[in-house]
Amino acid sequence: MASKQEFCERIRQNKVFLVDTLCEEADVIVQHAQQEKLITQREYRNLKDVGKREQKIIDLLDKLMSKGEETCCKFIELLRQDNIVETFPNLRILFVIEPSNRDTSLKYPNHETSVEIKQYQISQIPRGTCVIINNVQFATMNDRPGSDMDEKSLNKVFNWLGFRVVVHRNKTAAQMKDLLMDLGQKVDGDCFICCLLSHGSKEGVYGIDGAVVSVDEIREPFNGINCKSLAGKPKLFIIQACRGIRSQNIVKVQADDPSGEESGLEVDAESFDVSIPADSDFLIARSTTDGHLSYRRADTGSWFIQSLCRQLEKHCPLGTDIYTILLFVKDEVSQHGFSCKQMPVHEDAMRKKLILPVPNTP
């Protein structure tokens, strides 16, 4: 039996996402709420008078949740309507949109055809292992100043999220392979996270000796055959590395391309192709698109990793799922820079929604 607060809780857990999504056309959604009689004419006028768009949506959501379960359910039905989804396409992330020739209404609790997206169970303390491999100093390539800032931020955020964090620095390709194979034999928990910070190429990620570890070699020790303890559990790989030598001009940053020249910004790329395996429950989040550079500042760290850590800190306490958090990361990173740009991507073979709850602290 569904909880009495199911739909109100859905809005509450995704409140930040809804505010960010709906505020661009705040007056539109407020008007629709009034037309659907979810708010009174007086409430509509009061909301119209609110100056800031974000505050207007916050006030609307608070008002709807105060009206109870039925009103919240009707609001979710409103958000699933084709015309609303066309105006706010990011809503597709939260709701399963049925084809237009079928019944698209969100059913009330206990209805036989209610659609629920299952969620991975993340309840153990510690949640599992987060391994960080940070290659900074290379034998035949440029070093990667600023990567220590990324390591520090990742260590902090995943410790906060309840993971057992293990850091390894400056590993050759063979050492990386051995380390990952060994981890695959020992890790357990509800979730596994692997963060790789290094130079990259079309073939994969570089060790400090200039040899390459392919993404298949990174992933394979943790599939359901080789790592029984993680079978059916989420495995998240975060890769900060270049995937090519193309750039949209250079600003004050540096690149993790082995032949790259220092220039204020640094890059982490040479294009490497990755296809998501048939194995389930994998998600690979990469700092840049195929063929392009990945930027890192020597003083503050990489655009991608720093954005990821900020968004995790902001959204995990709200119960936002990882897929949505990565969309926020992509949006933020894509807005960096003037004469150069970067677009993170992620590919997944996840079967359920992954939410990383913040452990309760005494």
C-alpha distance (Angstrom), angle and dihedral (degrees) to the residues before:
residue distance angle dihedral
M1 . . .
A2 3.79 . .
S3 3.77 120.0 .
K4 3.78 117.7 -100.2
Q5 3.78 87.9 -124.0
E6 3.82 96.0 47.3
F7 3.80 98.3 118.2
C8 3.80 97.0 35.0
E9 3.80 88.1 50.8
R10 3.81 90.6 50.2
I11 3.78 89.8 57.0
R12 3.80 92.5 43.3
Q13 3.81 94.1 50.9
N14 3.81 92.3 49.0
K15 3.78 97.0 38.1
V16 3.82 96.9 118.6
F17 3.80 91.4 48.1
L18 3.81 91.6 48.7
V19 3.81 92.2 48.4
D20 3.82 91.8 49.7
T21 3.82 91.9 45.3
L22 3.80 100.7 42.6
C23 3.80 100.8 37.8
E24 3.82 93.1 78.1
E25 3.82 88.6 70.2
A26 3.79 99.1 19.3
D27 3.81 95.5 152.6
V28 3.81 90.9 52.8
I29 3.79 95.4 56.8
V30 3.81 92.7 41.8
Q31 3.81 89.6 53.0
H32 3.80 91.7 49.5
A33 3.80 90.5 49.3
Q34 3.80 89.5 54.7
Q35 3.82 92.9 46.1
E36 3.81 89.6 52.7
K37 3.83 88.0 50.5
L38 3.78 92.2 -119.4
I39 3.79 88.7 130.4
T40 3.78 130.6 27.9
Q41 3.79 124.9 -110.5
R42 3.79 89.5 -106.5
E43 3.80 92.1 51.1
Y44 3.79 88.7 48.4
R45 3.82 91.6 54.1
N46 3.80 91.2 48.4
L47 3.78 91.6 51.4
K48 3.80 91.6 47.3
D49 3.80 88.2 58.2
V50 3.81 93.3 56.3
G51 3.80 106.7 106.5
K52 3.79 104.1 -155.8
R53 3.79 116.1 67.0
E54 3.82 94.1 -144.9
Q55 3.80 92.0 51.9
K56 3.80 90.1 47.5
I57 3.81 91.0 58.3
I58 3.81 92.6 42.8
D59 3.81 90.1 53.1
L60 3.81 91.1 46.6
L61 3.81 93.4 51.6
D62 3.81 92.3 45.9
K63 3.80 90.2 50.4
L64 3.81 92.7 49.4
M65 3.81 93.4 48.0
S66 3.80 90.2 50.0
K67 3.82 88.8 57.4
G68 3.78 92.8 61.6
E69 3.77 143.6 -123.4
E70 3.80 100.9 -40.6
T71 3.80 93.8 51.3
C72 3.81 91.3 48.4
C73 3.80 90.8 50.0
K74 3.81 91.1 51.1
F75 3.81 89.8 49.0
I76 3.81 90.4 53.4
E77 3.81 88.3 49.8
L78 3.81 87.6 52.8
L79 3.81 91.3 52.1
R80 3.80 89.9 53.9
Q81 3.81 95.0 55.8
D82 3.81 114.1 115.8
N83 3.80 95.3 -121.2
I84 3.80 91.9 50.4
V85 3.81 92.8 47.7
E86 3.81 89.4 50.4
T87 3.81 89.1 54.7
F88 3.82 93.7 42.6
P89 3.84 105.9 28.1
N90 3.82 93.1 173.4
L91 3.81 87.6 72.0
R92 3.80 87.1 80.0
I93 3.79 86.3 75.8
L94 3.80 93.2 65.3
F95 3.76 103.5 36.3
V96 3.78 134.9 46.9
I97 3.81 103.8 -121.9
E98 3.80 112.4 -151.9
P99 3.84 121.3 -148.9
S100 3.79 111.9 -82.5
N101 3.82 93.6 -112.6
R102 3.80 91.1 61.6
D103 3.78 134.2 68.2
T104 3.81 105.3 -79.2
S105 3.78 98.6 -178.7
L106 3.77 118.2 123.4
K107 3.77 105.2 -120.9
Y108 3.78 123.4 -128.0
P109 3.80 119.8 -112.4
N110 3.82 115.9 -66.6
H111 3.81 93.7 23.5
E112 3.79 110.0 140.3
T113 3.80 94.2 -131.9
S114 3.80 98.1 48.4
V115 3.80 110.0 138.8
E116 3.78 117.4 -139.2
I117 3.78 126.8 178.7
K118 3.78 107.4 -139.4
Q119 3.78 120.7 -126.3
Y120 3.79 130.5 -142.3
Q121 3.79 112.2 -111.6
I122 3.80 108.5 -113.9
S123 3.78 107.1 173.5
Q124 3.81 110.2 116.9
I125 3.78 122.1 106.1
P126 2.94 111.0 -112.9
R127 3.81 92.5 32.7
G128 3.78 91.1 -146.5
T129 3.80 138.8 -78.5
C130 3.80 127.2 -39.9
V131 3.80 111.4 -168.8
I132 3.81 119.4 -166.0
I133 3.81 118.5 -164.2
N134 3.79 108.3 -169.3
N135 3.80 116.6 -174.8
V136 3.80 109.2 -169.8
Q137 3.81 108.7 148.4
F138 3.81 118.7 52.2
A139 3.79 132.1 -169.3
T140 3.81 98.0 -139.5
M141 3.83 104.5 10.0
N142 3.77 137.6 64.0
D143 3.79 115.5 -76.4
R144 3.82 118.8 -114.0
P145 3.82 108.9 -122.9
G146 3.79 112.2 -172.7
S147 3.80 94.2 37.2
D148 3.81 89.1 102.7
M149 3.82 87.1 65.2
D150 3.80 89.3 54.7
E151 3.80 91.6 48.6
K152 3.80 91.0 50.0
S153 3.82 93.2 49.1
L154 3.82 93.9 46.9
N155 3.80 91.6 46.9
K156 3.78 91.1 51.3
V157 3.82 97.8 46.6
F158 3.81 97.3 45.0
N159 3.80 92.4 45.3
W160 3.80 86.4 52.6
L161 3.81 89.5 50.5
G162 3.79 90.4 55.5
F163 3.81 102.2 -101.7
R164 3.78 127.2 140.1
V165 3.83 99.9 -119.5
V166 3.80 120.3 -151.7
V167 3.83 119.4 -175.1
H168 3.81 126.2 -159.0
R169 3.80 122.1 -178.3
N170 3.78 135.4 -159.8
K171 3.80 102.0 -0.1
T172 3.79 128.3 173.1
A173 3.79 118.0 -127.3
A174 3.81 91.2 -101.6
Q175 3.81 91.1 49.5
M176 3.80 90.8 49.8
K177 3.81 91.5 51.8
D178 3.82 92.3 47.5
L179 3.79 91.8 46.6
L180 3.82 92.8 51.2
M181 3.80 93.1 44.9
D182 3.80 89.6 51.6
L183 3.80 92.0 48.3
G184 3.79 90.6 50.7
Q185 3.80 88.7 60.0
K186 3.81 95.2 49.3
V187 3.80 112.8 29.6
D188 3.78 122.5 104.8
G189 3.79 137.3 157.1
D190 3.79 134.4 94.9
C191 3.81 95.9 -63.3
F192 3.81 141.5 13.9
I193 3.79 126.2 -147.7
C194 3.81 126.8 -171.4
C195 3.82 120.5 -172.0
L196 3.82 117.6 -167.6
L197 3.80 119.1 -169.4
S198 3.79 113.2 -178.4
H199 3.78 148.7 97.6
G200 3.79 113.2 -61.6
S201 3.79 140.7 -158.6
K202 3.78 139.4 -176.8
E203 3.79 89.0 -84.4
G204 3.81 97.6 50.3
V205 3.80 142.5 -85.1
Y206 3.81 122.5 -20.6
G207 3.77 126.4 -124.7
I208 3.79 116.3 -144.8
D209 3.82 88.5 -97.0
G210 3.81 92.2 61.7
A211 3.81 94.9 -107.8
V212 3.79 118.6 127.7
V213 3.79 133.1 -120.5
S214 3.81 111.1 -159.6
V215 3.78 121.0 -136.6
D216 3.81 89.0 -116.2
E217 3.81 88.6 56.8
I218 3.80 89.4 49.7
R219 3.79 94.1 49.5
E220 3.78 102.7 35.4
P221 3.85 99.0 76.2
F222 3.81 88.7 62.1
N223 3.80 102.8 48.1
G224 3.78 121.5 116.0
I225 3.81 93.0 -96.0
N226 3.81 99.6 48.5
C227 3.80 97.6 34.4
K228 3.80 110.2 39.5
S229 3.80 92.9 174.5
L230 3.83 90.8 64.4
A231 3.80 97.3 42.6
G232 3.80 108.5 132.8
K233 3.82 91.7 7.0
P234 3.81 127.3 112.6
K235 3.80 118.2 -94.7
L236 3.81 116.2 -169.3
F237 3.82 121.7 -166.9
I238 3.81 118.0 -167.3
I239 3.81 113.8 -166.7
Q240 3.80 122.9 -170.1
A241 3.81 102.5 -174.8
C242 3.77 139.0 109.9
R243 3.80 120.5 -94.4
G244 3.79 99.1 -165.8
I245 3.78 146.2 -11.0
R246 3.79 98.7 -101.4
S247 3.77 117.8 110.8
Q248 3.78 138.6 172.3
N249 3.81 91.4 -121.4
I250 3.78 124.8 -66.6
V251 3.78 130.9 -85.5
K252 3.79 127.9 172.5
V253 3.78 97.3 -47.5
Q254 3.79 138.7 94.4
A255 3.80 134.0 -126.2
D256 3.78 135.2 -130.3
D257 3.76 91.0 -139.5
P258 3.82 107.2 123.3
S259 3.80 91.4 -129.0
G260 3.80 95.4 38.7
E261 3.78 121.5 126.2
E262 3.78 121.7 -131.5
S263 3.77 112.9 -104.3
G264 3.78 111.7 158.3
L265 3.78 88.8 -82.3
E266 3.76 121.0 62.7
V267 3.76 127.8 -152.1
D268 3.78 132.7 -145.8
A269 3.80 104.7 -158.7
E270 3.74 158.5 101.7
S271 3.78 111.5 152.1
F272 3.79 115.5 -87.6
D273 3.78 122.7 176.8
V274 3.79 120.3 -135.5
S275 3.77 128.7 -178.9
I276 3.77 121.5 -165.6
P277 3.80 109.1 -110.5
A278 3.76 124.9 -122.6
D279 3.80 86.9 -112.9
S280 3.78 110.4 105.6
D281 3.80 132.2 -126.3
F282 3.81 97.2 38.3
L283 3.79 126.2 129.5
I284 3.80 121.5 -177.6
A285 3.82 115.2 -166.5
R286 3.80 114.1 -169.4
S287 3.75 130.3 -169.8
T288 3.80 97.4 -131.2
T289 3.79 145.6 15.4
D290 3.80 124.5 -94.1
G291 3.78 113.0 -68.7
H292 3.79 97.6 12.1
L293 3.76 140.2 108.2
S294 3.79 124.8 -104.8
Y295 3.79 116.2 -142.0
R296 3.79 130.4 -135.3
R297 3.79 131.4 172.8
A298 3.79 118.1 -139.4
D299 3.81 91.4 -139.3
T300 3.82 102.5 41.6
G301 3.82 108.4 19.3
S302 3.79 132.2 -116.2
W303 3.78 124.7 -27.3
F304 3.80 92.2 -127.2
I305 3.81 102.0 46.7
Q306 3.80 94.4 42.1
S307 3.81 91.3 49.9
L308 3.81 91.5 47.1
C309 3.81 91.9 52.8
R310 3.81 92.2 47.4
Q311 3.80 92.7 49.9
L312 3.82 92.9 46.7
E313 3.80 90.2 52.3
K314 3.79 91.2 48.1
H315 3.80 101.2 43.0
C316 3.81 108.9 28.4
P317 3.84 92.5 73.1
L318 3.82 87.1 55.4
G319 3.81 94.0 54.3
T320 3.81 94.2 -111.6
D321 3.80 114.4 163.2
I322 3.82 122.8 -118.0
Y323 3.81 93.9 -113.0
T324 3.80 90.7 58.6
I325 3.80 92.5 43.7
L326 3.80 89.7 54.5
L327 3.80 89.3 53.1
F328 3.80 89.0 56.2
V329 3.82 88.4 49.4
K330 3.81 92.3 51.0
D331 3.77 91.4 48.8
E332 3.81 93.5 48.7
V333 3.81 96.2 45.2
S334 3.81 92.4 45.4
Q335 3.80 88.7 60.6
H336 3.82 94.1 54.7
G337 3.76 120.9 105.1
F338 3.77 135.0 17.6
S339 3.80 106.6 -137.6
C340 3.82 94.5 26.6
K341 3.78 131.5 40.4
Q342 3.80 138.6 -166.7
M343 3.80 132.5 -163.4
P344 3.83 120.2 -164.0
V345 3.79 118.6 -149.6
H346 3.77 137.0 -168.6
E347 3.77 133.7 -160.9
D348 3.76 122.2 -163.8
A349 3.75 145.3 -173.5
M350 3.78 94.6 -172.4
R351 3.79 120.1 147.3
K352 3.79 97.6 -166.0
K353 3.77 141.8 29.9
L354 3.82 113.3 -83.9
I355 3.79 116.0 -144.8
L356 3.81 120.2 172.3
P357 3.80 106.8 -154.3
V358 3.78 119.1 -156.3
P359 3.82 108.4 -114.0
N360 3.76 116.7 -115.5
T361 3.80 111.0 -105.5
P362 3.80 124.0 -153.2
